[in-house]
Amino acid sequence: MNQDYIKPDKWSIIEEGFDATQVKSSESLFSIGNGAMGQRANFEEQYSGPTFQGSYIAGVYYPDKTRVGWWKNGYPEYFAKVLNAPNWIGINVFINNEPLDLFKCKVIQNFRRELNMKEGWYKRTFEATLQNDVKVKVEALRFLSLDLDEVGAIKYSVTPINASAEIKYHPYLDSGITNEDTNWDDEFWENLSVNYQDDQAFIVSHTMKTNFHVCTAMQTQLSLNEKVLKQEKRIDSYSNYIEFQYESEVKQGETLTLTKFGGYTVSLNHDKDNLKEVSKEMLFKASTLGFNNLLEQQKKSWSKIWDTADITIDGDIKAQQGIRFNIFQLNQTYLGKDARLNIGPKGFTGEKYGGSTYWDTEAYCIPFYMVTKGEQVARNLLTYRYNHLEKAIENAEKLGFSNGAALYPMVTMNGEECHNEWEITFEEIHRNGAIAFAIYNYYRYTGDYSYIKEKGLEVLIAIARFWHQRANFSKSKNKYVILGVTGPNEYENNVNNNWYTNYFAKWCIDFTIENINMIKVKHDSDFTRIMNNAKLSNVEIEKWKDVAGNLYFPYSEEYKVYLQQDGFLDKELVTVANLDKSQRPINQKWSWDRILRSPYIKQADVLQGFYFFEDNFTLDELERHFDFYEQYTVHESSLSPCVHSVQAAKLGRMEQAYQFYLRTSRLDLDDYNNEVDEGLHITSMAGTWMSIVEGFGGMRIKNDKLSFKPQIPKQWETYSFKINFRNQIIKVNVCQNETNFELQGNEELQILVNDELVTITPNSLGTV
């Protein structure tokens, strides 16, 4: 554990005491978002210490030209990245003409910040003595509205404590911003206009190349002791900046408050020539409601989210705080309203990974959103990939594939591959499998076959074509092999016959053929349309069958396990337990040459396959593979502990499952990887939810029914979660001695509990 300054609390993230070395980490941890935009927890007032400024708009990105030293055919020309958006939160504050800057204050007392996850707001309070010896108390409350998702609100108050003072507020908009991760120091934004009207100001700008138009707006109001002041202001503006300047004499003990509404209107959602008018309307709605009413709406909207999404834990406050933090950040990042949007690994909390879409969405996030929000949200995420099918085919063509074969991108904003490390871009092809599995997982859970016949089968056919072409026949093995790949364990590159990749290739082909046959029998018109569009023949399908039926899977007779890849046993098999702790994390201490020759596993690889396809293997097989591979796993990916937690729970190893759960749930809060200042690990947070619901709760779909095998860590008294299953809400409450089920709705439901059929009836308590 690398940090321990976040106070344990069931519903809030709390920091007490000011420490400049923690500012960047806290900017990540206290981030806020509403699915349409988000921002790091930067101070509103100026701050001259180390800071990472960050505001982001969903769907707005820039194709930064790739920077590589050794260009190869197929490299993407651009790395698409989420853009640091114009800053609307800024409020420069002056006390008797001295800038308020926490990095320069003489004394800072009672510093406290709180991210209230239950109600969806962020507040900071402190007392500061400036260089001119004036002492002030400051309170700043901020939130991004869920209801008016183009609006954020700030209430910033200053109270002189030891003397009367002249206080100046300079609220501003600033579009002269850059990304920390730019490759070539390009200008990402061009400003088109800066203007104001009454208490409103606007900057209209557009992104270079992608030409997203954005209007950044603000409206301000000054009040003294909660009474609105009608006061003249000065205005300062230039090509990418505008500020209002207010000043007021404030007596000792009185409070001067600036209320600021701000946000973005975007050409993704509105006519680009009408953005300023839409912004005016947006600000009018917010100001008419007023800060307090908008905040009350915020509390009600978050209450609705928590009603289904919450997981309660009694007896373990850090575990409770961890899971709620994860659920909160997932909902701040994506709410499922727009099929054009997806979930970046850092969400709205940083720039690493470009804010782009990875296979994390299909492997980890879809189950969370599907179960806590409903099938339409999951379907939107599937539709995102369907809408990018043509781009996936183009991506495969660039690598030499043909006939409509598709390789979905490792990293994308618009369907184009934009990852530029060859061992990932060309070789981490298992991502195709996650796309296909998500289609299967959606159908398995919802029972809704319409997506497969309307859209999904086209995706599956293109993926099956890719696997058919990617495999080649080995005469020496008399099997089909898949050479030169990178599995989920990115500490092995360019290996042959990664078991996980080969297994997924076979499964994808088999699943595609199964659905072709089903649609042929049950949906004749869809079958004709799809076959004509895909130009798919029986001859081609037979070739697929030949590959799927004769794929090679490396196996060790000595250890009775599938091998991660052909050469795994050629390595020096020193377990993690025998690795010098001073060498950890190896990704920061070792050269790539040394890492690639080591047996160490960044994240679940073979075990990831056992997670997806557990029904195809016995419990003994899982135990054998878990014991073999976990001892070499360094868990230096945020996506690793959750899979191991689920599997440890299935094996009945609850203490181990609990420790893995704690690591995944508090990965950022405790900064296990010493990198939280770069942003949060949003997509792996869905794995935290999986650890409880699928791990401890044992939730599965078996024989088209919900199934549970509940267990509980000894550290907990009880825990509970809700499941939205085919439009029926089931609450599961697990105690040390029994499990209760409550059903909301009008119809009874049959479920499996420890493989026994149980009927639960609405509005009654079923106990097992």
N, C-alpha and C positions, 0 to 999 in steps of 0.2 A: 504494500500500500504506500503510495507516494504522497498523499495529502490527507489531512483529516480536519479541515477547518469548517466544513459544512455541518451545521448543527442538526442532530437528529430531530425530526419532526414528521408527523404523519401526513400532513397536507402541504407543507411549505419547504422550500429550500431557503436556508437562512445563513447569512454570514454576519459575524459580529466582530468589529474592530477593523481598522483600515490597515492594509498591508499592500504596498505598491507592487510587491513581487507576485501578488495573487490577482492583480487587476485583469490581465488577459485571460486567465483561467475562468474568472468569474464572469467576464463578458460572454464566454461560451455557456457556462452553466445557467446563467440567468436570462438567456435569450428568450425572446417571445416571437410568436407567429400566429397567423390565422388561416393558413392554407393558401392564401393569395399573396402574402408578403410576410417578411420576417426581418428581425434585426438582432444583432448582438447587443448585449447590455452595456453599450457605451454610455458614458456620462453625457448628460445634456449640456452641461457647462464645459468650458475648455479644460483640457487635461494635457499637460506637457510631458507626462511620464510615458513609459511603454504602454502602447494600446494598439488594438487591432480594430479599426473602424469597419463596420460591416452592416449594410442594409441591402436586402435582396427582394426581387420581385419574381414570383412564380412564372416560369415559362420564358423569361427574358434572358437571352444568352448572346454570346459573341464567339465567332469561330477564330480563335487565336491561332495564327499560323504555327504549325508543328515545328519544334526545334529538336532535331536529332543530328548526330554526327555522321551517321552512316545510313544513307537513304536506300530503301529497298522497294521493289514493286509491291504495291498493295498497301504501303503506309498511308494512313489518312493524311490529307493535306492540312487539316485543321484539328485543333483540340478545342471543342466547344466547351465553354465554361460559363457558369452563372456569373452575372456581372454585379459588382458592387454598385448599387444604385445611388442616385442623388440622395443626399442626407437631408431629411426634413425635421429631425428631432432636435437640432442644435439650438441652444439658448445660451449665449454668452452673458455672464453676470458680472457686474462691477459693483463693489462696495466702496463708496467714497473714491471712485475711480481706480480702485485696486481690483484687478481681475480675480475672480474666484477660481482657484486652481488647486485642487487637493494635493497635487505634487509639490506645491510651493508653500502651502499653509504652514504657519508656525506650529500649531497644535490642532489635532483632529481628535474629537471625543465622540463617544456614543455612536460611532459609525455602525449602521445596520442596513442590510438590504434583505428583502424577502421576495421570493417568487411564490405567490399564492396559487397553487395548482388547482385547488378546488374552485376558485372564482376567476382565474385567468388574468391576474394583474401582477405588476412588478413595482415595488416601492423601495425607495432609498431614503434614509434619514441620517443626519449627522450634525454635529456642532463643530465649527471651524473658527480658529483665530487666524486672521490674515496677517500679512506682513505689516499692515498699518495698525495692528492691534485691535481692530474691530472684530468682535465675536458675533457670529450669526448662527442661527439654527436653520437648517434646510430640510425640506421634505419634498420629494419628487415621486409622483405616482403616475404610472404609464401602463397602457394596454393597447392591444390591437383588436378592434371590434370583430367578433364573429358574425354579427348581424349585418353590419355595414362594412364588408370586408375590404373596402378601399380606404378605410379610415383608421387612424390611430389617434390616441388622445393622451395628452400630458397635462398634469396639474403640478406646477412648480412653485413652491412657496419659500420665502426667505423672511426670517424674523430676527432683527437686531437684538442682541441679548444684553450687551454692556454699555450701549450708547445709541442715541439716534443716529441714523445714517442716510446718505443719499444712495438709493439703489437704482441701478440701471439694468434693464433687461433688453438684450438684443437678440430676439428670436430670428432665425434665418433659414434659408434654403441654400444648399450648396451642391451644384452639380459638377464641380471641379474635382472629381474623385477618381481614384484608380484602383485596380486590383493589386493585392500583394503578390499574386502568382502570375502576373503577365509574363509572356515569353519574350516579347520584343519591345516592350514599352510603347505599344501602339496606343493611340487615342481610341478609346472604346465608344465614347459619346461625342456627339456634336450638338451644341446648344442652338436652338432655333429662336427662342424668345424668352425674355424676362420681363414680367410686368406685374402690376398690382392694382387692386381696386378696393377702396375702403380698408377693411382689416384683413383682406385676403391677398396672397401673393402666389405667383405661378411661375414655374420654369418649364418650358416645353423643350424637350430634347429627343434625339433619336439615336439608336445604336448604329455604329458603322457596320457595313456589310449586311447584317440581318435586318436593319431598318425597322426595329420596333420603336414606335413612338410612345413617349411617356410624358405625362404632365405631373410634375411634382408640385404639391400645393400645401399651403398652410393658412390657417385663420387664427388670430390671437385675440385675447381679451385680458385686460388688466383689472384687478380688484384689490381693494384694501379692506382687510378684516371682513372679507366675503361680500363687500359692497362694490359693485362695478364702478370703475372710474372711467369717465369719458375724458380722454386725454389726447392732446395732439401728439403725434409721433413724427420722428424724422425717418427718412427712408434712404438707405444707401444700396446701390445696386451697380453691378457691372455684368460682363458677358455671361458669367456662370454662377452668379451669386446675388441674393437679395436679402437684406435684413431690415426689420423694423427696429426703431430705437425708442424705448420708453425710459423715463426717469421719474423718480418720485422721492420726496423726503418722507422717511418712515421713522416714526418715533420708536424709542426703545420699547420692546414687547409687542409692537404691532406687526401684522403679517401682510406682506405684499405678495400677491399670487398672480402668476401668469398662466392662463389656460391656453393650450395650443392644440388645435386639431390639425392633422396633416395626413398625407398619404399619396397614393398614386392612382391615376387612371391611365389605362394602357390600350394600345391599338389592338391587342389581342381580343379585347372585349368591346371596343367602341370604335366608331369612325375616327381615324387619326386627325381629321380636321376639326373635330368637335370635342377634343379632350378637355380643353379649358372650360367649356360650358358644362361638361359633365362633372368636372372637379368643383365648379361653383355649386352645382346642385348637391354634390356629395357633402361639401362643407356646410351648406345650408341645412341639410338634414341633421348632421351631427350637432351643429350649434343650436338648432331649434330644440332638439331633444335635451341638450345640455350635458355636461360632463357626468353629473351624478346619475341621471336617467340612463345614459348610455352604459355606464358602469353597472347599473342594476340589470340591464338587458344582458350584459356580458356574463354576469353571475348566473342568470337563468339559463343561458345557452350552454355554459359549461356544465351546469347541473344536469341538463339533458344528456350530454355526452357521457358524463360519469355514471348516469343511471344504468347504462348498459356496459360501459367499458371498465368500470372500476373492479379492482381486485383488492379485497380486504385481507389483512393479516393481523391477527391478535397475538401479542406476546413477543414481537420482534420488530421494534420500531425502525431499525435501519433497513430491514427487508421490506417493510411497508413503504417507507420513503422511496426506496429504490424502484419498486415496481410502479408506483404512481408517477415518479419522475419520467420513467420510460413511456408510460401510456400518455402522459401529458405532452411530451415532446412529439410523439408520433401524430397526435391529433393537431398539434400546432403546425406540423409540416404538411399534412395531407388530410383532406376531409372528404375526398371522393366525389366532389361536385363536377369535375371537369376531366373528361377522358383525354384531353391534350396534355395533362400534367402527370407527373410521376413523383417518385420519392428519391431524392439524392442522398448518398451516404452521410452527408453532413447537414442535410436539410437547409435551413436558413441560418445556420450558426457559424459558417466558415466557408472558405473557398476551396479547400482540398478536395480532390477528385472531381473538380470542375462543377460540382452540383448536379452531375449527370445521373442518368439511370444505369444501374448495373443489374446483374442477375439476382442481386439481393432482393429486389422487389418480388420476383416470382417465388424464390425459395423461402423467404422469411416473412415478407410483409403481407402478401395476399391472405394467408390464413388469419392474421390479426384483424385486418379490415373486414374480411368476409364474416368472421364470427362476431365481431363487436358492432358492426354497422349494418351488415346485410349484403345480399348477393349483388345488388346493383353496383355497389362500390367496387367489389371484386371484378364484376363484369367490365366496369370502366377501365380497370387496370389491364385486363385481357384485351380489350378493344384498342388500347394504346399500342400494343404489339401488332395487332391485326392491321392497324392503320399504317404501320411501318413495314409491312411485308415486302412491298416493292423495293424499298431501300435495303432490306435484308438480302434480297436476291441480287441487287447491285453490289452489295458488299462481298458476296460470294463470287460474283463474276470477276471482281478485281483480283481475287486470289486464284482464278483459273477454273472455277466451277461453272457448270452450264446447265441447261435444260430446266431452269427454274429452281435450282437448289438455292436454299437460303441459309446464310450464316448471320444470325442476329448479332448486333454489335456488343462488344464487351462494355463499352461506354458510349452513351449517346444522349443527344438532346432532341434530334429530329429524325432518328432512324439511321443516320449515317454513323459509321464507326469513327470515333474520334480519339481512340487510345493509340499511343504511338510507341509502345515498347513491344518489339517484335515477338518476344516470348509470351506476351499476353494477347496482343492483337491477332496474331496468326495461329496461336497454339492453344489458348485457353478456350477451346471450342465446346467444352462441356456446357457452356451457357445455353446453347441450343436446347439441351436436355431440360434445363430449368423452365424454359418457355413452354415446352410441351407438357411437362409435369404439372404446371399451373393450370393448364386446360383440363387435364385429368382431375386434379384436385378440386377444381371448381365444380365439375360435374358430380364427382363423388360426394361432395358436401351438400350441394344445393339440390341435386336431382334434376337440374335444369339442363336438358340436352339441346335446347334451341341454339345456344352459342356455338356448339360444335358443328351443327348442320348449316348454320348461317355463315359462320366465319372461321371457326377453329380448325375444321378439317383442311382448309386451304393452307393454313399455317403448318399443320402437321405434315402434309404432303411435301411441302417445300423443305422442311427439316429432314424428313426421311430421305429425300433425294440427296441432301448434303451428306448424310451418314453413308449412304450407298457409295457415293463417289469418293468419300474421304478414306474409306477402307481399301486395302489392297490385299491380294492373295499371296500368302507366303508358302512357297513350295516346301521349305524345310519343316514348317509347322503343320502344313496341310490344313491351314486355317486362314481366315481373314484377320488381318492385324490393322491397327491404327497407330501410325508412327509419328514421332515428332510433336508431342503435345505437352501441355502444362495442365495438371489437374487442379483441383481446389487448393492443394498444397503448393503454393507458389515458391516454396523452397526447393522444388524440383522442376527444372525447365527442360524442354526439348527431350522428354523421355518417351520411350516406346511402350505402348499398351498399358497406359494408366487404367487400372481396373474400373474405376468410377466412370471414366469416359467411355470405355468399351461397353460397360453394362448399360449405360444410358443410350448408346447408339442402338443396341439390340432392342431395348425396351421401346424406344421411340418408333422404330420400324414396326414392331409387333403391335403397338397401340394404334398406329396409323392404319394398318391393315384391318385391325379389328373394327375401327370406326368406318372405314370404307364399306366393309361388309354390312355393318348395321344400317348405315344410311341407304345402301342399295336395297335392303329389304323393307325398311320402314319409311323412307322418305325419298320416293322415286324421283320426284321433280328436282329436289336438291342434288341428288346423285348425278342426274344428267347434266345439270348446270356445272357442278364442280368438275366432273370428268372432262367436259368439253373445254372449260376454262384452263384446266391444268394439262390437257392433252395427255392424260395418263392412260396407259394401256396395260393389259394383263401381262404382257411380256415384261414390262418394266417392273411390275409388282413381283413377278416371279424372281427377278434378279435381286430385288430387295430381300425376299425370303431367303435366298441363298446366302446372302451376307449375314443376316440376323441369325440364321440357323447354324452358322459355322464360324462365329467370331471366337477369337482366342481370348482366354482369361488366365492371366498368370496366377499360379497357385503353388504353395509350398506344402509338399507332403510332410516335411519335417515339423512345421508349425501348425499344419492343418488350417491355413488361412489363405485367402486371396491376397496376392502381393500388390502393393500400391502401384508398382510398375516392374518391368522385367528385371531391372538391376538392383532392386531394393536390398536383397540379401548380400550383394557385393559390398555394401557399406560397412563401416566399422560401427557395430550396433551398440553404442554406449547410450544408456538410458538418460533421460533428463535428470533423474535423481542423482546420477553420477557426474553430471555436468557442473563444473565450477560455477558457483553463483555469480562470481565476478564477471563471468562471460555473458550474463543475461542483461537485457535482451540481445540475442545474437544478431538481430537485424540492425542493431546500433553498434555492436562490438566486432563483428566479423566481416571479412570480405565476402563478396558474392561467391567467389571460387570456393571458399571454405564452406559456406552455407550449402551450396549445391552438392557438395560431396558428402555432406553430413546426413545422418538418418532423421534429422529433426523436422518435424511437421508443423507448419505454420497454423493450420486449422484442419478440422475434420475433412478427410478425403475418402478413404474407403468407408469410414464411419458415416460420412455424409450419405453415401449410397445406402448403407444399412438404415439410416434414418428415413430416407425417401421410400425405400422398398422393403420395409421391415417384414411385411407379410410373406415375402418370398424366402425368408430365412428363419431357422429355428432359434429359440432362446439360447441354446448351447452355442450355436454359430456366432450369435451376437456377442456372447460372453467371451468366446475365444478371440474374436477380432478386436473387441474393446480392450481386453487385457494386453494384446500384442501391440496395438497402435497407440493407445493412450500414453504408454510409458515413454514414447518418443515425441509426444506432442508438446510444443512450447507455448501454444495458445497465444501467439503474437498477432493474431487477427481477432477483431472484435466479434467475428461470426463463429468463433470456435467453442467457447464455453457452453453456450446454450445447447448445442447438439449433444455434447457430452453429458450435460445435465439431464436431458430427456432420456438418454440411453442408460445412464447410471440409475435413474429412477426405475426404468423398466426392469433392470436387473436386481432391483430391490436394495440397491446400495444408497440409501437415503442420505447418509452423512456426506458422501462424495457428491451426490446430486445437489445437496444444499450448498456445499462450498462452490460448486460450479455456478449455481444460481446467484449466489452473492457476488461472484466475480462479474457475471454478465450484467446484473441489475445495477451494480455500483461502479461499473467500469469507468464512467466519467466522473461521478461524484467523488470517487476516491482516486481517480486518475491513475489507474493501474499501469497504463502504457506511457505515462509521462508526456502526454501530447494534447491534453484537453484544451490548451490555449488555442489550438488550431480549429476547434469546433467539436461538436458532439458526434457520437456514433449513432446516427438516427436509425439506420436500417437494422442494425444488430439489436436495437431495442425491442423490435418485434420478436426476436429470439428470446428475450427475457420473458415476454408473455407466454411463449411456447413452453418455456421451462416449467412454469406453474401449471398451465392448463393441460398441456400434453404430457409433461413430465410427472409432476406430483398428482395432477388430476387424472392422468391416464386417458384423456379424451381421444377417441378415434372414431372412425366410421367403419362399422362392421355389419355386413349383411344389410346394407342400406339403413342402418339404425345408428343413433348415437350410442357410444359405448364408453364406459368409465371404469378405471381401476384405481380408485383414490388411495393415496398415501399422504402422510403428513410428516414433515421434519419434526424431530423431537423438540426443536427450539420454538415451535409455534403451538399456540393453544388451539386456534382455528384459522381457517382461511376460506374465502368464498370468491366465486366468479360467476359471471352470467354468460350464457351462450344464446345467440340468435340463430336457431336452427330451423330453416324453412319457415320463417315468419312466426315461430313460436319461441318465447323467451324462457329459458330454463335457468334457474339459479341453483348453483351447487355450493353447499356449505359443508366443509370437511372438518370434523373434530377429531380428537385423539381416539375416540371410541366408536364414532358413528359418522355417517354421511347423510345429509338431508337434501332433498330435491324439491324445489318449488317451481310450479309451471304457471306461467301467465298465458291467458288465452281462453278459448272456449271448448277446445277438444282435448281429450286425453292423448297421451303419447307413450309409446312403448320404447324403452331404452334397455341397454344391457349394462348391468353393474356386476363386475367381476364375472363376466360371461353368463350371468343369470338374467333372464328376461324379467323386467320390472315395468309395471304400468303406473304412470304418474298422472294424476288428475288435476285439472285447473284449480287454483286457489286452495290447495290443501298441501300438507307437508308429508312428503314421502320419506321414510327413514329406513336406511339399510345398515 
